[in-house]
Amino acid sequence: MDKKELEKRTLDFSIRLIKLLKTLPNNQINNKISEQLFKSGTSIGANYREANAAESPKDFQHKIGISSKESRETNYWLDLLKASNPLLISDISPLWLESDEFRRIFGSIYSTCKRKFR
């Protein structure tokens, strides 16, 4: 997968996440989780795009690391969302899987960068 395809994939993920968040029942718990999930979930792609415009290899590595961490955080918030909205598990689970795949992709890129820059 090239960088343009991965940029599109992270953008599509953010759009799907936003659509899900719009469907959640309006209550205090969902509102708090939604805020955090919106921030971390949309940050995955934003930081990946920043990485692709990096000013140096170290800057690229740093931004990729952030994308990986934001993917991990997104999975945490999605886990909480599933626990507090069991009727929506089938809607939430595909996003969890996608976010976990991003974590593995960006984690692998980060590890490769780390080995190169030793």
C-alpha positions in Angstrom: 0.0 0.0 0.0 1.5 3.4 -1.0 1.3 6.5 1.2 -1.7 8.0 -0.8 -3.7 4.9 -0.3 -2.9 4.9 3.4 -3.8 8.6 3.7 -7.1 7.8 2.0 -7.7 4.8 4.3 -7.1 6.9 7.5 -9.4 9.6 6.1 -12.1 7.1 5.4 -11.6 5.7 8.9 -12.1 9.2 10.4 -15.3 9.7 8.4 -16.7 6.4 9.5 -15.8 7.2 13.1 -17.6 10.5 12.9 -20.7 8.9 11.4 -20.7 6.4 14.3 -20.3 9.1 16.9 -23.3 11.0 15.5 -25.5 8.0 16.0 -24.7 7.5 19.7 -27.3 8.0 22.3 -26.9 11.5 23.9 -25.8 11.0 27.5 -23.0 12.1 29.7 -20.9 8.9 29.4 -21.2 8.7 25.6 -20.4 12.4 25.3 -17.2 12.1 27.3 -16.1 9.0 25.4 -17.0 10.6 22.0 -14.8 13.7 22.7 -11.8 11.5 23.5 -12.5 9.1 20.6 -13.0 11.9 18.1 -9.6 13.4 19.1 -7.6 10.2 19.0 -9.3 8.6 16.1 -9.0 11.6 13.7 -5.4 12.2 14.9 -4.2 9.0 13.4 -4.6 10.2 9.9 -3.7 13.8 10.7 -0.3 12.7 12.1 0.3 10.3 9.2 -0.2 13.2 6.8 2.2 15.3 8.9 4.7 12.4 8.8 4.5 12.5 5.0 5.4 16.2 5.0 8.2 15.7 7.6 11.2 18.0 7.6 13.6 15.2 8.5 13.8 11.4 8.9 13.6 11.9 12.7 10.5 14.1 12.3 8.9 11.4 10.2 9.7 8.8 12.8 8.2 11.0 15.6 4.9 11.6 13.7 4.6 7.9 12.8 5.1 7.1 16.4 2.3 9.4 17.3 0.0 7.8 14.7 0.7 4.4 16.3 0.0 5.7 19.9 -3.2 7.4 18.7 -4.3 4.1 17.2 -3.7 2.3 20.5 -5.6 5.1 22.4 -8.5 4.9 19.9 -8.8 1.2 20.6 -9.0 1.9 24.3 -11.9 4.4 23.8 -13.6 2.0 21.4 -13.4 -0.7 24.0 -15.1 1.7 26.5 -17.7 2.6 23.9 -18.5 -1.1 23.3 -18.8 -1.7 27.1 -21.2 1.2 27.6 -23.2 0.6 24.4 -23.5 -3.2 23.9 -26.2 -2.9 21.3 -23.7 -1.1 19.0 -20.9 -3.7 19.2 -21.4 -4.7 15.6 -21.0 -1.1 14.5 -18.0 -0.4 16.7 -16.0 -3.6 16.1 -15.0 -2.9 12.5 -13.6 0.4 13.6 -11.7 -1.3 16.4 -10.2 -3.8 13.9 -9.2 -1.0 11.5 -7.6 1.1 14.3 -5.7 -2.0 15.5 -4.4 -2.6 11.9 -3.2 1.1 11.8 -1.4 0.5 15.2 0.4 -2.5 13.6 1.2 -0.7 10.4 2.5 2.5 12.0 4.2 0.5 14.8 6.1 -1.5 12.1 7.1 1.6 10.2 8.2 3.2 13.5 10.4 0.1 14.3 11.9 0.2 10.9 12.8 3.8 11.3 14.2 3.2 14.8 16.6 0.5 13.4 17.7 2.7 10.5 18.5 5.7 12.7 20.6 3.9 15.3 
